[in-house]
Amino acid sequence: MTKERRQEIVEAARAARRAGWVLGQISGPERRQILLAMADALERPDLRATVLRANAIDVALAEEAKSKGELAQALVDRLVLDERKLIGVVDGLRQLAAQPDPLGRVSVDRDLDEGLHLRRVACPLGVVAVVFEARPDAVPQIAGLAVRSGNAVVLKGGREAAKTNAALVEVLRRALADQGFDPGALVLLEDRADVDMVLTLEGDIDLVVARGSSSFVRHVQSASRIPVLAHAEGICHLVLHGSAQPEMAASIAVDAKCGYPAACNAIETMLWMPGAEAALDRAVEALTERGVELRADAATRARHPSLLPATDADFGHEFGALVLAIAKVDDLAAALAHIERHGSGHTESIVADDEAAAAEFLARVDAACVFHNASTRFADGYRFGLGAEVGISTSKLHARGPVGAEGLVTYRWLLRGSGQVAADYGPGKRRFRHRDRGA
């Protein structure tokens, strides 16, 4: 990287901080209006056509790379931005705009003493850098969340979506400018070297959201002193309990695997227990009809000999395609052990009529999202009513699961006194009241 390019990135990050500070100071209704302007812009036929033309070029290049064996079909699928996805993005921006303002919320309102009042108040993080896969619909989602939470954002998407991302960012920056705000609050990086540079800017970037493979997330974490929110692999399981209803099991399995195989919330493994034979049979039938390649262990193949044999490497692997590993487990404890060994902490689901078994599963699985009788595909910021997500965090600190606007705020402690000093309090001195207001 040239010295000039390094300086450009530093200046862009600092300009983003200044622009983001303004977004964090304006009112909730003003930020709401920016979101609505972004949604309106993405609905304009001329601007939408520009974005779709850019995406068509990216997809054509990706198809060419796939034909040469350089790109997987799952990555091509993730890259496509069509009318349906844009409608969902616009709806998500409007959903975000309708949400309560995440800034200024008071979570602690306490009198420490007479005339000594403490409050904990939500405030923006500042500048968030988000590095994500070649999935262009993430651009307006992330930008919208940044605006709603009063943050500036630095974006770097997968290179396969470069033209689409640039077109989308241009539309969103124009919407910011049209509302009278600095478009510098939204920065798009050009290549991987830019990301490595940003990771060194601990004085200018407040949080890095890293989406991608475990190896990539580890690289980001090791290369930066900036806090990293990890969105790593989605190794999701569907467990068929002995009490599972066959039709429900089949319906959930098909949705969780076939709805969008390249998504991180698609299942990669299905486990079944003694008593779930009928549910297994119906799920295998339904998945086969949808063209899913099923790789099974010996116990499953004894019941379904036409299935391909699974290897140890198939379990704990993110296929991102119409491929599913299946294994029999002896009981719920064995299913939990399998998930602990092979899962990524993303989303796990059980199909069961047995409420006690379901309760145990919900209580014991260590994952960001744990479901009962529901598809793992519900693990999504839009479906959770968050409007969108910057990612699904598999970390345990700050935010976990789909990270919406509330995951992009922190808080400050504000203390108003009337001349008190700490030395006046303690054993044998003045006593604190510690009385919460409204309690």
N, C-alpha and C positions, 0 to 999 in steps of 0.2 A: 504494500500500500504506500502511495506517495505521501509526502509530508503535507501536500496541499489537500489531499483527500482526508487525511486524519483531522486536519484543522476544520474542514467543512463539517465533518460529523460532530466534532466538539461544539462548533458554533450552532449547529442545528439542535443539538441536545439542550444547549443553554437557552436558545430561543424558545424551544418547546417548554422549558421550565417557566419562562416569563409568561408565555401564552397560557399555560396551564394554571398559573397562579390566578390569572384573571377569571378563568372558568370556575375556579374554586371559590371566588369571591362574589360572583353574581348570584342572583336569586334562583331558586328552583324553577319558577315559571320561565325565566329566561333560558335556562338550560333545556327545559322542556321544549321551548320553541325551536331551538337548534335541532333537536331530534326530529321534530315534525318537519322541519325544512329539509333535513337529510332524507326522510321518507318520501317527501314530495318530489325531491330531485330524482330519486331512483324510480319514481313512477312516470317521470316525463318521458314520452316516447322517444325523443331524439337522444337524450342521455342514456336511456336504457339500451337503445340500439347500438350506441357507441360501445357500451360495456359488453354487450353480447357479441359484437364483431371482434372485439379484442379476445374474448374467451374462445371464439371459434378458431382463431389463429393459434392460441395456446393448445387447444385440444388437438388440432391437426398436427402440430409438431409433436405432441405427446403420442399420438397414434403412430406416427412415423418411428418414434423411438421405441415404441412397443413392438412394432414389426421387426425391429432389429434386435429384439431381446434386451433392450436397455431399460425398459420401464414395465412394471407390472400392471395388469389390467385394473387392479384395485386403485392404483394411483391415478390412472386415467379417469376412472369413475368419480373419484373424489374431486378431480379438477373441473368437471363439467358444471357450468353455471347456466341454468335455464330459467324460463319464465316462472316455473313452479318454485324454484329456490328463491328467486328474487321476490316473489309474492310473500314467501315466508319471512324473508329478511325485512321487508317493509312492515309487515305485521309485527315483527319483533321490535322494531324501532318505535312503533306506535304503542306497543305494550309497555316498553320502557318509559316512554313519555308519560303514560298514565299512572305510573307507580309513584308512591310517596317519595319525596326527596330524601335520599340517604344521608345528606349532609345536614349538620346542625342538630341531629337527634341527640337528646340528652338521655344517657343510660345510667347516670348516677346524679342525684340531686340531693345533697346532704349538708346539713348544718353541723360543722365541727364544734362550733360554740356560738354563743350570741354574737352576731356580727361577723362571723367567719363561715362563709358559704362556699362549698365545693361542688363543681359539676364536671362530669365527663361528657365531652361533646364530640360527635363524629366529624372528621375532617378528611380532605383528600390525602392520598399518598404523595402525590406530586407528579412525577414522570414515570410511566410504566413502559417497559420495553417488552414486546411480545414477539416471540419467534415461533412460527407455526408452519404446518405442512402446506402443501400446494392445494389449499382449499379456499378459493377466493371468497365464498360467502362469509368467511370468518372476518373479512376486512370491515364491512359495515357493522357487524355485530360487535366487534372489539371497539371500534371507534365510537359507537353509540354508548357502550358501557362506560368508556372513558369520559365522554361528555357528561353523562348522567351523574357520574361520581366526581366531577370537577377535576379530572386529571388530564394531562397531556399524554400522548402515546406515541411510541416509536415502534414501527411495524417492520417485520421481515418475514415474508411468506416464502414458500418453496419456489425455486427458480422456474419450475414448470408453469407457474401461474403469473409470471412477471408482467405480461401485457395486461391481463385482466386486473391484477392488483393495482397497477398504475392508473388504469382507467377509473376504477372505483375510488381510489384516493383522490383523483382529480375532481370527481363529482362531489365527494364529501367535503373537500377543502373549499370548493366553490360555495357550498351551502353555508359553511362557517363564515366565509367572507361576506356573503350576502346578508347575513344576520349581524354584521358589524364586528366580527371577532377575528382574531389573528389565525389564519389557516396554518401557521407554524405550530399549532398545538397538535397537528397530525403529521408525523414524519414517516416516510417510507424509505427503508434502506435498499441498497442495490444488490449487494452480494454477500457471500459468507464472510469475507474479510471485514466488511462493515460491522457484522455482528461481533466478531472477535474484538474489534475496536470498542464497540459500545460496552462490552463486558468489563472494560477497564475504567469506565467512567463512574466510579462509585460516588463521586461528588455531585453528579448531575442526574443519575438514574436511581430511582428509589426502589424499584422492584423489577425483576425479570421473570416473565412467565415463559417457561420452556415447554413447548409441545413437540412430541416426537418420540423416537425410540429411546429405550433406556440408556443406550450408549451415548446418544446425543445429549440427553438430559444430564448424564454424569459429566460429559465434557463441559457443559455450561456451568455446572456447579463447581467444578474444579478450576475453571478459568476465571472466575469472578469472585470478588468479595461482596458483591451486591446480593441481597437476599433473593433466592430463587424459589418460585412456586412451580412445582413440577407437575406436568401433565404427561405422564409416561404411557407405556403400552396399556392397551385394554384387553387383558386376558380375563374375559368374563365367562362365568359358568352358569348353566341351568341345571338344577338338581330336580329329578323326578322322584318324589317320595312314594312310598308304597300306597299312600292314600290319594295319589294324584288322579284326577279325572282325565281319561284318555283324550277327549276332544279338546279340553282346555290345554293339556300338555302339548298337543300337536299345534294348536293355534299359536300359543306363546313361542314354541320353538321356531316355527316358520317366521313369525314376525321378528324374533330376536336374531335370527341368522340371515334371513333373506331380504328384510326391509331395506337394508343398506349395508352390505357385507363389509365395505371398507371402513365403516364407522368404528370408533373406538368402543362404542357401547354395544356392538354386536357380539353374540356369544361365540366362543371358540371351542368350548368343550361342553358336552352334556353328560351328566352322571345319573345313573339310575340305581335304585335299591330293590331288594327282594320285595315283591308285591306290586312293583311298578311295571310288570311285563306288558300289560295291556296298554299302558300309557306309552311305553317304549315303542311297541309295535305301531301304534297309531302315529307317533312322532316320526319314526323312520319312514313310514309310508308317505306321510305328507312332505317331509324333507326331500325324499327321493323324487317325488312328483315335481318338485321345484328345481330339480337339477343339482342338488347339493351332493358333493362328494363326501361320503361318510367313511371315516376311518375308525375301526372299532377294535377293542381288546378281544381276547380269546373268549371271555364269557359272553360278550355281546354277539360275537360271530357264531357262537354255538347256537344261538337263537336265530340269527340272521346271517347265514353263511355266505350270502352274496356280497356282503360288505368287505371293503378293503381292510387288510390288517393294519392296525395302528402301531407306530413305533413309540419308544419313550419320548422321542423328540417332538412328537405331535402334541403332547400334553404340556401346557405352558407356552405354547407357540401362538403368536398372533398371525393368523392366516390372512385376514383382511379380504377374504374371497369366499366363494361358495364351497367351503371345505369345513367340516366339523369333525372333531374327535369325540368318540363315545367310549365310556367305560362303566363297568358295573362296580359298585362299592357295597360293602357288606351292610352298612348301616349309616345313620346320620353322622356318627362320630368319624367314620371313615371318609365321608363326603367332606366334612369340615377339615380333616387333615389334608385331604387332596387339595382343597382350595387354598389352605395355608401354604402348602408347598409350591403350588403352581400359579396361584393368582397374583395379580398385580395391584390389588387394593382398589380397583376401579368400581365394578358393579357385579353383584352376585344375586341370583334369584332361585327360589324354590317353588315348585308346584306341589301343593299339599292341601288336603282337606283336614288333616290332623292339626288342630290349632296348637297343641302342645309342641309338636315337632316344628311347626312354623315359628313359634315364639322362641324356641331354642336356637333356631337358625338365625333369626333376626338379632338375638342377643349375643351370639358367639362369633359371627363372621366379622372379621376385621377388614372392612372395606369402606370406601367413601359412601357407596350406595348399596343397600341390602333390601331386596324386594321379596314379597310373598304373592304368588299368583298374579304376576305381572311381568311383562317383557322388560328385559334390560334396556331396551331402546327408549324407555321413559327417562333414562339418566341423561338429561339434556336441559340446559338453561331455559330454552324457550318452552319446553313442555312442563317444566317446574313453575312456570309463571314468572321467571326472572327477566324475560324479554330476550335475553341472549346470554352468552357466556364467553369469557376470555379463554376458558378451558375447563376441563374437569380435573381438579387437583387430587392427586393421589398422595400429596403431602398431608401431614397432620397438624401443622402449625399455620396459624393465621386464617386459612380458608381450606375447606375440604369439599369434594364433590363439585357440581357445577358452580362456577364462580361468576356471580353476577355483579351488579353495581355495589352491593353491600360488601363483597369481597375485595373491593378496591378502595375501601376507606379505612382509616385508622382513627385514633381519637386523641384529644388533648385534655389534660386536667386543668380546669380554670378555677382559680381560687380568688375570691373577693373578701378582703378583710377590712378592719377598721383600726389598724395600727398594732395588731397582735404580733408577738414574737414567740418563737418556738421555746425559748428558755423559760417562759412562764408556765409551761405545761409539764406534767410528770408527777411521780410520787411525792405527795406532800404539797403539791402545787395545784393549779387549776386542773380540773378534769374536763376531758373532751365530752361533748354531748353525743356526737355521732348519730344524729337523728335524721333519718331520711324524710324528706318532704313528701307529703301525701301518704305516708305510712299510717 
